[in-house]
Amino acid sequence: MKDRVIVMFAVGKKYLDNFNKTFRPGIERYAQKTNTDSIVVEELIRPSIRQIYWQRLLMFSHPVISRYDKVLMVDSDVYITKHARNI
């Protein structure tokens, strides 16, 4: 397992379908280029009445994400081009 991960949230069929179609290829290309894992959170980490973006605050309690030393959370509607440099 690598020590770095890129995390995106795509909860719900509509958002996951859009992410998979439009944004996943760029994210996966960037992750491979930078030797970084990537995780798409597809379900709520913990049920809440708060807006979905509050789940970001819980991501470090996610059993898979918590194993990484460095976590980069990217909105799931961000397109990463092939020219993006390793941040």
SVG drawing of the C-alpha trace seen along z (x, -y; Angstrom):
<svg xmlns="http://www.w3.org/2000/svg" viewBox="-31 -21 36 23">
<polyline fill="none" stroke="black" stroke-width="0.4" points="0.0,0.0 1.2,-3.5 1.3,-6.2 -0.7,-8.7 -4.3,-8.7 -6.6,-11.0 -10.2,-10.9 -13.3,-11.9 -16.9,-11.7 -19.6,-10.6 -22.6,-9.5 -25.7,-8.6 -26.2,-7.0 -26.5,-10.4 -23.2,-11.7 -21.4,-8.4 -22.5,-8.0 -21.4,-11.5 -18.1,-11.1 -17.4,-7.8 -18.2,-9.1 -16.5,-12.5 -14.0,-12.8 -12.7,-9.3 -10.4,-8.9 -8.5,-12.1 -8.2,-11.2 -7.0,-7.7 -4.4,-8.9 -3.1,-11.5 -3.0,-8.9 -1.0,-6.5 1.3,-9.3 2.0,-10.4 2.2,-6.8 -0.8,-7.6 -3.8,-5.5 -7.3,-6.8 -10.5,-6.1 -14.1,-7.1 -16.4,-7.2 -19.7,-6.0 -21.7,-5.8 -22.1,-8.0 -19.4,-7.3 -21.8,-8.0 -25.5,-8.8 -26.3,-12.5 -28.9,-15.1 -26.2,-17.6 -25.4,-18.4 -23.2,-15.8 -20.1,-18.0 -19.9,-17.4 -18.8,-13.9 -15.4,-15.3 -14.8,-15.9 -15.4,-12.3 -13.1,-10.9 -10.2,-10.3 -12.4,-7.9 -13.0,-5.8 -11.4,-2.4 -9.5,-2.5 -8.6,-6.2 -7.3,-6.2 -4.4,-4.0 -2.8,-6.6 -0.2,-9.2 -1.1,-11.8 -4.7,-12.4 -5.7,-14.8 -9.5,-15.4 -10.6,-16.5 -14.1,-17.5 -15.6,-14.8 -16.4,-17.4 -12.8,-18.5 -11.2,-17.5 -7.5,-16.8 -5.8,-17.3 -2.9,-15.1 -0.6,-18.2 -1.2,-18.4 2.0,-18.3 2.4,-16.4 1.5,-18.6"/>
</svg>
